[in-house]
Amino acid sequence: MFLVKNARRSDLEAILEIEKTSFKKPWDKNGFICEFSKQSAGINIFVIYTDDSNGRLLAYACGNIIADYVHIINIAVSAEYRRQGAAAALLRHIEGEAFRRGLGSITLEVSASNEAAVNLYKKHGFGVVSRREKAIDNRDDELIMWKKLF
């Protein structure tokens, strides 16, 4: 069985390992420590996806609460668990938590060339509202996507 639950500081090393294997320019430890402090203040949603049978952390997601919406800043899944529902479970959890908190929408940015992620977000009701040309390393376009919750 798999679980989505709040991230804890004790999860940091596993989160960093997933981060390093998921992004060309991974966040460092300090970036995540900042997110943990926001979590303590109640101004973000920082969750992990774990295998309950062995406690292994397989994925994480983090989104900041800004006014009346959530801005998802990171979703990453361990390479061997991609395309198996972890990112979708994290998205559903963030959506439910946002709705519970009375937040009306969710936004995120994604590389236009990351077809798997773009398709996942579209499948979950996100729409492209803007495109930033060559915004990622002056090479790749970035899509700004939104989903209205109510």
C-alpha positions as CSV (number, residue, x, y, z in Angstrom):
1,M,0.0,0.0,0.0
2,F,1.1,3.5,-0.8
3,L,0.6,6.6,1.4
4,V,0.6,10.3,0.9
5,K,1.6,12.2,4.1
6,N,3.2,15.4,5.3
7,A,6.9,15.6,4.7
8,R,9.2,15.7,7.8
9,R,12.7,17.0,8.2
10,S,13.8,13.3,8.8
11,D,12.8,12.8,5.1
12,L,15.3,15.3,3.8
13,E,18.0,13.0,2.6
14,A,15.6,10.8,0.7
15,I,14.0,13.9,-0.8
16,L,17.4,15.2,-1.9
17,E,18.3,11.9,-3.5
18,I,15.1,12.1,-5.6
19,E,15.7,15.7,-6.4
20,K,19.3,15.0,-7.7
21,T,18.1,12.3,-10.0
22,S,15.1,14.3,-11.3
23,F,16.4,17.7,-12.2
24,K,19.3,19.2,-14.2
25,K,19.6,21.9,-11.6
26,P,18.5,20.3,-8.3
27,W,17.7,22.3,-5.2
28,D,20.2,22.1,-2.4
29,K,19.5,21.2,1.2
30,N,18.8,24.9,2.2
31,G,16.0,25.2,-0.3
32,F,14.1,22.3,1.3
33,I,14.9,23.5,4.8
34,C,13.2,26.8,3.8
35,E,10.1,24.8,2.6
36,F,10.0,22.9,6.0
37,S,9.9,26.3,7.8
38,K,7.0,27.4,5.5
39,Q,5.3,24.1,6.3
40,S,5.6,24.8,10.0
41,A,4.0,28.3,9.4
42,G,1.2,26.7,7.4
43,I,2.0,28.6,4.2
44,N,2.8,25.6,2.0
45,I,1.8,22.0,1.3
46,F,4.8,19.7,1.4
47,V,3.9,16.0,1.0
48,I,5.6,12.7,0.3
49,Y,4.5,9.4,-1.3
50,T,5.8,6.3,0.5
51,D,5.6,2.6,0.2
52,D,3.9,1.6,3.5
53,S,5.3,-1.9,3.4
54,N,8.9,-0.8,3.7
55,G,8.7,3.0,4.5
56,R,10.6,3.9,1.4
57,L,10.0,7.5,0.2
58,L,9.2,7.3,-3.6
59,A,8.1,10.9,-4.4
60,Y,7.4,14.3,-3.1
61,A,5.6,17.5,-3.9
62,C,5.7,21.0,-2.6
63,G,3.4,23.9,-3.2
64,N,3.3,27.4,-1.7
65,I,0.1,29.0,-0.6
66,I,-0.2,32.5,-2.2
67,A,-3.4,34.5,-1.4
68,D,-6.2,32.2,-2.6
69,Y,-4.3,29.6,-4.6
70,V,-1.5,27.0,-4.4
71,H,1.6,27.4,-6.6
72,I,3.2,23.9,-7.0
73,I,6.9,24.5,-7.1
74,N,8.2,20.9,-7.3
75,I,7.0,17.4,-7.9
76,A,9.5,14.6,-8.3
77,V,9.3,10.8,-8.4
78,S,12.1,8.3,-7.9
79,A,13.1,7.1,-11.4
80,E,12.0,3.4,-10.9
81,Y,8.5,4.5,-9.8
82,R,7.7,7.0,-12.6
83,R,4.4,6.5,-14.5
84,Q,3.0,4.3,-11.8
85,G,0.6,6.9,-10.2
86,A,2.8,8.6,-7.6
87,A,2.6,12.0,-9.2
88,A,-1.1,11.7,-9.7
89,A,-1.6,10.7,-6.1
90,L,0.4,13.7,-5.0
91,L,-1.6,16.1,-7.3
92,R,-4.9,14.7,-5.9
93,H,-3.7,15.2,-2.4
94,I,-2.6,18.8,-3.0
95,E,-5.9,19.5,-4.7
96,G,-7.9,18.0,-1.8
97,E,-5.8,20.0,0.7
98,A,-6.2,23.2,-1.3
99,F,-10.0,22.7,-1.5
100,R,-10.1,21.9,2.3
101,R,-8.3,25.2,3.0
102,G,-10.7,27.2,0.7
103,L,-8.1,27.9,-2.0
104,G,-9.7,28.3,-5.4
105,S,-7.0,27.2,-7.8
106,I,-3.7,25.6,-8.4
107,T,-0.9,26.7,-10.7
108,L,2.5,25.4,-11.8
109,E,5.2,25.8,-14.4
110,V,6.5,23.0,-16.5
111,S,9.0,22.6,-19.3
112,A,7.1,22.4,-22.6
113,S,9.3,19.5,-23.7
114,N,8.3,17.4,-20.6
115,E,5.5,15.7,-22.4
116,A,4.8,13.2,-19.7
117,A,4.3,15.9,-17.1
118,V,2.3,18.2,-19.4
119,N,0.0,15.3,-20.2
120,L,-0.4,14.3,-16.6
121,Y,-1.4,17.9,-15.7
122,K,-3.8,18.1,-18.5
123,K,-5.4,14.8,-17.5
124,H,-5.9,16.3,-14.1
125,G,-7.7,19.4,-15.4
126,F,-4.9,21.9,-15.7
127,G,-4.9,24.2,-18.7
128,V,-2.1,26.1,-20.3
129,V,-2.7,29.8,-19.8
130,S,0.7,31.2,-20.9
131,R,4.0,30.2,-22.5
132,R,7.4,31.7,-21.7
133,E,9.7,31.3,-24.7
134,K,13.2,30.0,-23.9
135,A,12.6,30.6,-20.2
136,I,14.5,27.5,-19.1
137,D,18.2,27.8,-19.6
138,N,17.5,30.1,-22.6
139,R,16.6,27.0,-24.6
140,D,13.3,25.4,-23.5
141,D,9.9,27.0,-23.3
142,E,8.0,27.0,-20.0
143,L,4.2,26.5,-19.8
144,I,2.2,28.1,-17.1
145,M,-0.8,26.0,-16.2
146,W,-3.8,26.6,-13.9
147,K,-6.6,24.6,-12.5
148,K,-9.7,26.1,-11.0
149,L,-11.1,24.2,-8.0
150,F,-14.3,26.2,-7.6
